[in-house]
Amino acid sequence: MKVIIVKDKQAMGKRSAQLIAEDMQKRTPYVLGLATGSTPLPLYKEFIAMNKAKDLDFSSVITFNLDEYVGLPPQHDQSYRYFMNTELFDHINIQKKNTFVPDGMAASPEDFCAHYEAMIKDVGGIDYQVLGIGSNGHIAFNEPGSSLASRTRVVPLTENTRKDNSRFFKSIHEVPTRAMTMGIGTILEARKIILLACGENKAEAVARALQGPVTAMVPASALQMHPDVTFVITEDAAPQLKTPYGSYFEKQ
Ligand code: PGA
């Protein structure tokens, strides 16, 4: 695993965009796995700037998002489809038909999850997966206790995550209770993975993910088993890291 410690969110966005852009030159069509939340926003800003400057072409890029709330339609301003359109897709030269977010309104969310897995396989798998991390160590909506071999599925949301996300809704009562999420096993099949984290509220989760035991109680710790993972984290998310033994550290 590589760990890149940067000064602030802007540097996190720039460094992660560079790494992904470099890999995007290697394959066409290129399959990107994307995440929502506040953490990847600096990365998406950078993607938009690079695309506008004609330094990065998304015309043959295919994207798969990690997760979506069950029960929110794409027009809902808290749905992850809406987030992706407004924060990234509407501003770059990607073909919308090549952007996939789980369908929160699917008649059978369970069947949809199996279909989503098949779609990822059909395009040859994900080349680069972008991840955030929850303060409890979750990745996507794989909460503590999720099987490390889990696949795309419907999950109940924990009170912790509903509380974290309630800041985006009028009240916690409006936060959906279920979501569809790629599983940890699904995520681990991506060729490369980049995890972004900023803020001191992520420091403990980052340390446990990188240097704690691999355990279902810290879903991000499963990344220790993947051969090509890079953490790009801000200084304030790094202080609980101990010896860099076994990892490649780059401090900017
Ligand atoms: P955040 O969420 O980027 O809004 O902090 C990350 C996550 O919960 O995965």
Residues whose N, C-alpha, C, O or C-beta is under 5 A from the ligand:
A	BS01	PGA	T36 G37 S38 T39 G132 I133 G134 H138 A140
